[in-house]
């Protein structure tokens, strides 16, 4: 079991040095008693030094350095320099200044040898973590090594540094769908340890917005938007403010507050200046989605066309127009659109397009096969946003065909989804009949 230290109650710079030598000893596989005997030091005294409970007497650092055959740099300024680098790199991340972030991290890593054997050791490991996450294409092996190392030596770090460490880990694990709740845990830890007015606190909140939205906790995501917006505004991060406002609009859509969402999206669109043209297709996309869910199909077609015009490459757009045509009973337009776009559609969405086509032509067997296939894919991949639309599509079909058993099953699924309990395993449509 790895040596795990508790989060420090306060910061003592002596911990940085003690933690360094403790880590060196553990990596060498040496016991505390063996090292203490070898350098003729009381075992308890050495333990206190390693755990930051005592100051290092004159000559003790040199004594330990000689024992481990290393050259330890006692210059405490290196620790302060490493903290400054870490803070500046995180500041660049916070303000989405990728060029500056990259320059800071690359320059720091080039000077690894300066900080490696010093009180800055653990702070510099967090800098390396940041580098591997953002610059070196997610070097997973190194990231996991650094995570284990730093988590075993938290007492050698300040609370401010630990909060950055946890925030970075939250971002890293958030990118992996299987680790999303690990990410949430780290981000919440970061919130607990950082000042409520800090960039770290704000950025952790920002990361939690999309995380909660992805896990169908839309109301919580909305509350994080409200909280984060005030802080980002106060810290003059107007670039990220757009994404917060945009996320809030999408939360409103997910909560079924379509009129509020539409008004807010149109407001965002009117506020966009020439430098933010890349946001235009995103807004038209969300407007199209909002209109689709609100049964405003003509408006959905218009906004989808605008989104495509502004070069939105989102694969889900492929079904907005044909589904709208179907709901408007413009069946020929629906079939023509599907026929001309099917081969270019993303494979994930093809079953839905085929289901719409089959439903339009009253081909019930093909409809059932394809819509269930698509519904299954949504549940498997946790694509929560599309699920209510498909559930209602299935419900309408079974209502029209008067299949009461299937109506009950899909209604149970709808309730489970609203209760945040729906999974592929719990879905009544995929219950193994043999069980």
Buried (B, 14 or more C-beta within 10 A) or exposed (E): EEEEBEBBEEBBBBBBBBBBBBBBBBEEEBEBEEBBEEEEBEBEBBBBBBBBBBBBEEEBBEEBBEBBEBEBBEEBEBBBBBBEBBBBBBBBBBBEBEEBBBEBBEEBBEEEEBBBBBBBBBBBBBBBBBBBBBBBEEBEEBBEBBBEBBBBBBBBBBBBBBBBBBBBBBBBBBEEEEBBEBBBBBBBBBBBBBEEEBBBBBBBBBBBBBBBBBBBBBEBBBBBBEBBBEBBBEBEBEBBBBBBBBBBBBBBBBBEBBEBBBEBBEEBBEEBEEEEEEBBBBBBBBBBBBBBBBEBBEBBBBBBBBBBEBEBEBEBBBBBBBBBBBBBEBBEBBBEBBEEBBEEBEEBBBBBBBBBBBBBEEBEEBBBBBBBBBBBBBBEEBBBBBBBBBBBBBBBBBBEEEBEEBBEBBBBBBEBBEEEEBEBEBBBBBEEEEE
